[in-house]
Amino acid sequence: MEYPKAMMKIKELIDMGIPESMLMNAYREKGQNFAQKIDPKRPNSPIVFDTAEFDKWRMKMQRAENKAIIRG
């Protein structure tokens, strides 16, 4: 997937068609290093994603889902 910027806010990614639930799951995943708040001290600070690393994570999750499908 092509991203227009290297760092993007959640709203921009949602506008590109990525589900908000996927973005929030990615943000909350333990050990992730591609999503963070702009100012961690503020509770309503926007979350930004490093799009290159997020895309790697997204593809890894997609491969894992495909392996989990029972094929007969």
PyMOL commands that set and color helices and strands:
alter all, ss='L'
color gray80, all
select helices_A, chain A and resi 10-15+20-28+51-68
alter helices_A, ss='H'
color red, helices_A
select strands_A, chain A and resi 7-9+35-37+47-50
alter strands_A, ss='S'
color yellow, strands_A
deselect
rebuild
show_as cartoon
